[in-house]
Amino acid sequence: MAGIYIHIPYCRQKCNYCNFFSVVSTKSVPGMINAICNEINIRSRGNSQTIETIYLGGGTPSLIDHDLLNDLLKKVFESYNVSNDAEITLEANPDDITPESLLFWRKLGINRLSIGIQSFRQDDLNYLNRIHSAQTAFNCVKTARQYGFPDLTIDLIYGIPTLNDNHWVENLKTFTSLEIPHFSAYALTVEPKTPLHQLIEKGKLKPVDEYQSSAQFEILMDFMKKAGYLHYEISNFCLPGHFARHNLSYWKGIPYAGFGPSAHSFDGSTRSWNVSSVNDYLKSITENQLPQESEVLSTNDKYNEYVMTGLRTMWGCKLTEIELKFGKSFADYFISRTEQWISAKLMSTSDFQFTLTDKGKLQADGIAADLFMVDQDVKSL
């Protein structure tokens, strides 16, 4: 097992576009940290695998009381064999980044921060209902580096109706001026039942323009390439040698364990997920029961996941790997389905390694879906 993910489901304020499981009330935080520690106790018994990465996500883990955060990480280190050079990432809100917090996180062994900046422009932050200011977004990066965190990553969002193409370029220029080694960029997506969806439906906020999002994704790819960053996954860019090790385990199909409400796990053949409810999660753990459901992946499922995740990365899909993992019939099927995408210059191949072109990345989900093996395809092999 390469990694551990811990979901801390608390936020000071819900962003209007977010559909991740989180709650605003923090009264259950002490009980939740205790419950996650108990879940770790239950699931770690007899596990001797070395942990290479730990990721504290959410929600907003940076708002957790220092003593509780210490208890949580202490439990992980007591329960698992954690590598000496493990990547330990904490998701942090810009407002939570203070000299005191930074010094404490560093003392705990946290060596990487993922900062949810989203934009360096106040108009965009207002549209997204973000709690921090544009000035705080800029200042927190410098403070984090000053207090011992050179390994930083930030999130930025494009396709925001208040963000025109020139504004987007300015955001990218601000990012590169701060010399941050890694960042993730996401198109603003309006998810059903989110406050953003409701506000757009009521005409209180401008709708998202998909053409603008596509144009800004192309601007992003061109700008980052010229800045010397590797576009190593559809939404992720880094300077050479600064890959997000934890996220690589997801994209390369390496097993990981997820703790906390709504957290997902993968052991190589089975996916499981915890219930997305604070009360139900706490009740189950109190009763010494794991609050999760699971599914065993078929060969067909594993092939489809390999294609979906592989095509999102700079390494793409390897025909030899498909044949080794899934069999010759899957390899033959894959190569027959790629011909149209290669002809359309949306995919390229070299030494039987298939990757998306920049134009192809605009249609990544659709291309991957076309290469999936569905039940009727399996029957025809």
N, C-alpha and C positions, 0 to 999 in steps of 0.2 A: 504494500500500500504506500503510495508515494506521498499522499497529502491528507490533511485534515481541514475541513471547512466548518466553522462555527457561526451559526446565524444568531445575531443579537437583534431581536425584532422591535427596537425602540427608536423613535425619532422625536425630536422636539416639535417638529412641524412636518406635516405630510406635504411633499411636493405634488402639485396638481396632476402631473403626468405619470406618477409612479404607480405601478401595479404589483410591486414586490410586497410580500407580506410584512407589515409593520404596524405598530400601534403607537399612539401619542402618549397615553397614560404610562407613567413609569413606576407606579406603585408596586408592581409585581417584579421589579428588577432583582432584588435580593433572592426571592424565591426562584426566579428563572435561572440565575447563575448557579444556584444550588442544584436545581433540577438538571441542568446541562452537565454539571460535574457528576451527578448520579448516572446520567445516560452514558457518559464516558466510562464510568465504573463498570456498568453492565456489559457494554460492548467491547471493552478492551481486554477482557479476561482471556488469557492464553495467546494474545496477539504479540508476536515477536518481530513483526516487520519494522523496518526502519522508516521513520517519517522524515521526508525531505522538505516538505513545505507545510506551513500552518497559515490559514487565512481567516481573519476575523472580519466577517462582513455583516450586512444587515439591510435595513435599519442603519443605525449610527452607533457602532461600537465605541467610538471615541467619547461618547457622553457617559460611559459607564464609570462608576466610582473606582478610583485607583485600587483600593483594597480588594474589591470584587474582581477586577480584572486580574489582579495578582493571583487570587484564589483559582481562577479559571485556568490560567496558563500553568500554574503550579500543578494542577490536576493532570493536565495534558502531559507534562514532563514526567510526572510520577507514573503514569499509566502506559506510556509508549516510549520506545527507544527513538528519541529525536536526534537526528544527525547534528554534529557539531557546527556544520555550515548550513543548517536549515534556513530557508527563506521564510521569515515570519512577518506577515503583512497585516496592517491594521487599516481599515477604512476609516477615514477621518473627515469630519466637517470642518471647513476653514475656521469657523468660530471657536472650535475646540482646541485649535493649535496655539498653545501658549508655551513660553519657556518652561514653566513648571511641568506641564503635561509631557512635553517632549523629553525632558530629562527623565521623567518617571518611565515612560514607554521604552526608552532606550535601556534603562536599568532592568526592565523586565525581559529584555532580549529581543524586543521588536526591532527589526532592522530595515523595514520598508513601509512606507506610507502610501496609501491610495487616497487621494484627496478629491472629493466631489465638488469640483469648481464649476463645471458646466458652461460658464462663460465669464469673460473678463469685462462684460458690459452690463450696466445696471438695468437697462431696458429689458434685456433678455432674462436676467435674474427675476425681475418683477413678473414677467410673463409666466415663468416657470414656478412662481411662488417659492423661490429659494429664500432661506432665512438669512444668508450672509450677503454682504455688500461686495461690489466690484473691487473696492480698495482692499478689503480683507482678503479677497481671492488672490490678489497680487502679492500682498504682504506676507501671507502665510507660507508661501513657498520659500521666500528668503529666510524667514524665521526657522522653518524646519531644517533647512540646510545649515544654518548657523549653529543649531543645537544638535548636530550629529546625524542628520538623515540625508546623505547624498543620494540614496537610492529611493527616488520618488517616482510616482506616477500620478497623473491627474486625468479626470474625465472632462471631455468637452462635448457639447451637443450642437449639431448643425440642423438646418431646416426649421429653425424657430422663425415664426412670421416676422418678428422684430429684427431679425438678423439678415441683412442683405449680403450680397456676395462680397462687397468691399469690407463690410463689418467682419465677415468670416475670415477674410485674409488678415485683417488687423488682429483678430483673436489668435490666429496661427503665428503671426509675427511676435506677439507678446509671449506666447508659449516658447518659441525658439530663443527669444532673448533671455529667458530665465534658465536656459540650459538644462532642462528637465530631460532625463534619459529615456523616459517611456511615457506614452499616453494612449488613452482609449478615446475614440470619437464615435458617437452614435447619432443616427438620424432620429429626430424627434418623432415618436410614434404615438398616435392617439389611441390608447387602449379603451375598449368599452368599459363603462361603469366608473371610469376615473373622473375626478372633478374637472379635468381639462376637457374631456369629452362632453360633459354636461354644459360647461361654460361655452364651448364652441356651438353646441346645439341650440343654446339660448341666444346666440349672437353676441355674447359679452366679450369673447375673444376671437381674434382672427383665426381662420382654419389653417392647417398645415398644407403647403403646396408641394406635392410630390415631385414636380418638375424642378422646383427650387432645391429640394433635398438632393436630387440626383446631380444637379449642376454643382452643388457645394461638395458633394462626395468626389467629383472629378477634380475640383479645385484642390481639395485635400490631398488626393493621391499625388498630383503634380507637385504641389508645394513641398510635401514631406520628402519626396524623392530628391528634389533639388537641395533640401536641407540635410541630406545624408542619413535619413531615417529609413530603416527597413520596414516595409509594409508586410509584416509576417503573418497577420491574420486580418480578416476583413475589417475589423474595428480596432486593430491594435498596431501601434508603431513604436519602434525603439531604435536607439543607437546600437551599433553592433556590440554584442555581449551583454545586453540589458533586457533579455526576454523576461516576461513574467513567468517564472518557473511553475508557480501553482496552476495558472491557467493553461499552460502547456499540457499538463496532465489531463485536463478535460479534452483538449483537442486531439491528443494522441491516444486516447482510450486507456489511460493508466488508472488503476483503481484509486479511489479516495473515499474517505468517510465523512459524512456530514452530520453535525450535531445541532440540536436546537429545533424549534418549530419551523416547519416548511423546508428544512435542509434535506438535500438529496445525497445519496451514496451510490457507489458503483464498485463491485468487487471483481469485475471481469466478465461475469455472466449474468448477474442480477442487478437490477436497479431498484432502489427503495427510496421512499420519501416519507418524512415525518408530517404529521397533521399540521395544517396551517391554522392553528388556534392556540392562543396562550393558555386558556383555561383547560382545554382538552389535553394539551401537552403536559401541563403541570399535574393534572389528575392521573394520567397514565403513568408518569414517572413515579408519583407518590405510591401507586399500586405496584411498582416494580415491573411495569409492562412497557414494552417499546411502542411508542405511538406512531407506528409506521405501516405503510402498505408496500408491496413489492411486486415486481414482475420479472420472470426469467426470460431473457432475450433469446430468440431463435437465431439460427445462422442468418436468416433473412434480415432480421432486425439489426444484427451486428454489422452486416454488410452495408445496410442503409446508413447506419450511424457513421461508419468509416468514411463513406462517400460524403456525407453531409459535413462532417468536421474536417476531413482532409482537404476538400476543395476550398474551404475557407482560409487555408494556410498557404504560405509561400512554398511549402514542401509538396503540396498537392496529394494526389493518389498514385501509388506505384502499382503497376500491373502485376509485378512479381509478388508483391505483398498481398494483393487480392487473391491470387492463386494459392499462395501458401496458407492464408488464413481461412479462405472460404471455398476453395476448389476451382478447378479449371472452368467449369460451366459458368461460374460467376465472373471470372476474368473475361471469358468470351462475350458474355452479355455486356459487360462494362465497355469493352472496346467497340462493340457494335453500336452502342448508344452514343459514343463520343464523336462519331464521324461528323454528324451535322454541326456540332458545336465547334469543331476544329475548322470545318469549311467556312463557318460564319466568322472565324477569327475571334471567337469568344473564349476559346480554349487553345492551349498550345501543348505540345508534347516533345519530350527529348529523352531518349533512352527509356521509353515506356514509363515515363513519369509525367503525369497529366496535371497541369495547373491552369487556373483561369487567367486570362489577359485582363488588363485594366477595364476594358469594356465589359468583359465577362463578369467581373466582380459586381457590376451594377445589376446583374441578373443571377447572382449566386444561388439564391434559394430555388428559383425556377429550374436552373440547370441541374442542380443536385436532385431535385424531385424527379426530373426526367430520367435520371440514371438509377433511381431506386428500383429495387426488385419488389414487385407486388405479387400477390398470391397467384394470379393467373400466369405471371411470367415464370414462377417457380415450377408450376405444373407443366409448362411447355418445354422445360429444359430436358 
